[in-house]
Amino acid sequence: MYLEIFVGLIILYIIIKSMVIVNQYELGLVFRLGKVSRVLAPGVNLLIPLIENPVRVDVRTKVIDVPSQEMITRDNAAVSIDAVVYYRVIDVKRALLEVQNYQYAIINLTQTTLRAIIGSMELDEALNNREYINTKLSETLDKDTDAWGVKVEKVELREIEPPTDIKNAMTQQMKAERLKRAAILEAEGEKQSKILKAEGIAQSLRIEAEGQAKAIKIVAESAQQYFKDEAQLYKALEVSRDVLKENTKYVISENIIDIAKKFIKK
């Protein structure tokens, strides 16, 4: 009876070892006595127990955290930089056979490549050209990791920390720039206020001058009409006087002089 149980357990172990389940996001290789025999596909795969050994690889996009390290720029400034690398395995066979540990290899390759890029730039360039560094680093890593069957999709620098004294100087400079902008804005506000005030005064004076000009025009027109009528009256009186001197008999209204005097007084 014990022998039957023992044999049953051995058979159960063989059955368990002869099957391997591969998830949809995985691929793998089957090593038969140390040699690659075939590729594992998603689903249930049957193996020869004790002879074939499966190795599975996650082919989803993964993220590697590249530890912070100190680098020297071209102008001899020390900066600390850390980054993250997004990658995925596109060739399982090369990822397992061409490199011992592709994750560790990617981290070290990222650090050495980043050190070379930063060493060719000055501090101000490194601080102001983050996107360029990301692109350059991503292109270089993608090219170098192609032999490992790995695709580097994206690289992002997280922090670029300059030395403390430089950071303090940058803080002071930024503070000075903000104070300068505030002073400029205040001066511009005062200038605009004075301009608006002067424009208001000028507009008021212009309106007042236009009113006075219209009044003067009306007075001038009235005066012109008045003197015109007065001149005509004096001309009529002068003609009458000349006629009387010639002893010509004309009938003139007896109150014409009174009318003329009243008109002149008006």
Number of C-alpha atoms within 10 A of each C-alpha: 6 7 8 9 10 11 12 12 12 12 12 12 12 15 14 13 16 17 15 17 14 20 14 11 10 18 21 21 21 20 17 16 11 10 11 15 13 13 17 22 16 15 11 12 15 14 20 13 14 11 12 19 20 18 14 19 19 16 18 12 13 14 14 15 12 19 13 16 13 14 21 18 21 16 12 12 15 18 21 15 21 19 21 17 22 16 23 16 23 17 18 23 18 16 21 18 12 13 15 11 12 18 16 13 13 21 17 14 16 22 19 11 16 24 17 15 16 20 19 14 18 15 20 11 15 21 15 10 11 16 13 12 21 17 13 15 23 21 15 15 23 18 12 14 19 16 14 23 19 24 20 23 15 17 24 17 17 14 14 16 16 20 12 10 9 14 12 12 11 13 12 12 12 12 12 12 12 12 12 12 12 12 12 12 12 12 12 12 12 12 12 12 12 12 12 12 12 12 12 12 12 12 12 12 12 12 12 12 12 12 12 12 12 12 12 12 12 12 12 12 11 12 12 12 12 14 12 11 14 16 13 11 15 13 12 12 15 12 12 13 11 11 13 12 9 8 8 9 8 9 6 9 7 8 8 11 12 10 11 16 10 10 13 15 7 8
